[in-house]
Amino acid sequence: MTKEEIDKTIKILIGAKKSGQFRAFWTTFDESVNLMAAGEVVIQSMWSPAVHPPCGAGIPCYYGTAQRRLPRVGELHRADAPSHRAQARCRLRVPQLVSVGWQGGFIAKQGYYSSVPETARKFMTEDEWGFWYDGKDAKSDIKDPYGTLMEKAGQKRDGGAFWERMGKVPAGTP
């Protein structure tokens, strides 16, 4: 974003805060879960694994997906993977930070995305890949890397396939 775009965004956000649009800002995974689980917020930005504890407690929690190519302020969109441009920068400058291979598979099983999905796939079952990346119904229970239930068999990941969601992220998004 340019300085002018940042200034305009901040001005909009300050106006929204003054009109009571924000309950709180969270800084940890647990804070985001607690705000949703306590019913203190009804909409927020959350990391993918943070959605599962409220759901497990019977609190309906799901992702909203942008309906237009360029989301407006206040719309939700899940896109945990860097853009192609950002991936290229990472590969060139800090290749050890790119989530590939075993690490990519490990984070994918928590709902995040690998920067190079095809290398993460080798460390996932076909069912895990189908659920997390292809938006398919889970054939069996989906568990995180620690064995904790994430989704029961028959469930589908909110938002559909990774490839469809990434198609809604504006080109050039860093």
C-alpha positions in Angstrom: 0.0 0.0 0.0 1.1 3.6 -0.6 1.3 6.0 2.3 -1.9 7.7 1.0 -3.7 4.4 1.0 -2.5 3.5 4.5 -3.6 7.0 5.8 -7.0 6.6 4.2 -7.4 3.1 5.6 -6.4 4.3 9.1 -8.8 7.2 8.9 -11.7 4.8 8.0 -10.7 2.5 10.8 -10.5 5.3 13.4 -14.0 6.5 12.4 -15.3 2.9 12.7 -13.8 2.6 16.2 -15.2 5.9 17.3 -18.7 4.6 16.2 -18.3 1.5 18.3 -17.4 -1.0 15.6 -14.5 -2.7 17.4 -14.9 -4.6 20.7 -11.2 -5.4 21.1 -7.9 -6.1 19.4 -6.3 -9.5 20.1 -2.6 -10.2 20.2 -2.6 -14.0 20.9 -4.3 -17.1 19.5 -6.0 -17.6 22.9 -7.4 -14.1 23.1 -9.1 -14.5 19.6 -10.6 -17.8 20.8 -11.8 -16.4 24.1 -13.4 -13.3 22.5 -15.5 -15.6 20.2 -16.2 -18.3 22.8 -17.4 -15.7 25.3 -19.8 -14.1 22.8 -18.0 -10.8 23.1 -17.6 -10.5 19.3 -19.7 -11.9 16.4 -17.2 -11.2 13.6 -13.4 -11.1 13.7 -10.2 -12.0 11.9 -9.1 -15.4 13.3 -6.3 -17.8 12.4 -7.7 -21.0 10.9 -7.0 -23.2 14.0 -8.7 -20.7 16.3 -12.0 -21.4 14.7 -12.1 -25.0 15.9 -12.2 -24.5 19.7 -15.4 -22.4 19.6 -17.0 -24.9 17.2 -16.0 -27.7 19.5 -17.8 -25.9 22.3 -21.0 -25.7 20.2 -20.5 -22.1 19.2 -21.2 -21.6 15.5 -18.0 -20.2 14.0 -17.2 -20.1 10.3 -15.3 -18.1 7.7 -16.8 -15.5 5.4 -15.4 -15.3 1.9 -15.1 -12.2 -0.2 -17.6 -12.1 -3.0 -15.8 -9.6 -5.2 -12.2 -9.6 -6.5 -11.3 -6.5 -4.5 -12.7 -6.8 -0.9 -14.0 -3.7 0.8 -13.0 -2.6 4.3 -14.8 -4.9 6.7 -15.2 -7.9 4.5 -13.7 -11.2 5.6 -11.4 -13.3 3.5 -9.3 -16.2 4.5 -6.0 -16.3 2.7 -3.2 -17.6 4.9 -0.8 -18.2 2.1 1.6 -15.5 0.7 1.0 -14.3 -2.8 3.1 -15.5 -5.7 5.1 -12.3 -5.6 5.7 -12.6 -1.9 6.7 -16.3 -2.4 9.2 -15.3 -5.0 10.8 -12.8 -2.6 10.9 -15.4 0.2 12.5 -18.0 -2.0 15.2 -15.6 -3.1 15.9 -13.9 0.2 15.1 -16.4 3.0 14.5 -19.8 1.6 14.6 -21.4 5.1 11.4 -19.4 6.1 9.3 -20.8 3.2 6.9 -23.5 4.6 7.7 -26.4 2.4 7.9 -30.2 2.7 7.4 -31.6 6.2 6.8 -28.2 7.7 4.3 -27.3 5.0 2.4 -30.5 5.7 2.5 -29.9 9.5 1.1 -26.4 9.2 -1.5 -27.4 6.6 -2.9 -29.9 9.2 -3.7 -26.9 11.4 -5.5 -25.0 8.6 -2.6 -22.8 7.3 -1.2 -23.1 3.8 2.3 -24.0 2.6 4.0 -21.5 0.3 4.7 -24.5 -2.0 1.7 -26.8 -1.6 2.9 -29.6 -3.9 5.8 -30.3 -1.5 3.5 -30.3 1.6 1.2 -32.8 -0.1 3.8 -35.5 0.3 3.4 -35.2 4.1 -0.4 -35.4 4.1 -2.9 -38.2 3.4 -5.2 -37.9 0.4 -8.1 -37.2 2.7 -6.2 -34.4 4.5 -5.2 -32.9 1.2 -8.7 -33.2 -0.1 -10.1 -31.5 3.0 -7.6 -28.7 3.5 -6.7 -27.8 -0.1 -9.4 -29.2 -2.5 -12.4 -28.3 -0.4 -13.8 -31.9 -0.3 -15.8 -33.5 2.4 -13.6 -35.3 4.9 -13.8 -39.1 4.4 -12.5 -39.6 8.0 -12.0 -37.5 11.1 -9.5 -34.7 10.4 -6.9 -34.2 13.2 -4.2 -31.6 13.7 -0.6 -32.8 13.9 -1.0 -33.4 17.6 -3.9 -35.8 17.2 -6.6 -33.3 18.3 -9.9 -33.5 16.4 -10.3 -30.6 14.0 -13.3 -31.7 11.9 -15.5 -34.9 11.9 -15.9 -37.1 8.9 -18.3 -35.7 6.4 -17.4 -32.0 7.1 -16.2 -29.6 4.5 -13.7 -26.8 5.1 -15.4 -23.4 5.2 -14.7 -21.4 2.1 -14.2 -24.2 -0.3 -11.0 -25.1 -2.2 -7.8 -23.3 -1.6 -7.5 -22.6 -5.4 -10.9 -20.9 -5.5 -10.2 -18.8 -2.4 -6.8 -17.7 -3.8 -8.5 -16.6 -7.0 -10.4 -14.0 -4.9 -7.2 -12.4 -3.5 -6.3 -9.3 -5.6 -3.3 -9.8 -7.8 -0.2 -8.3 -6.5 -1.2 -8.6 -2.8 2.0 -8.8 -0.8 
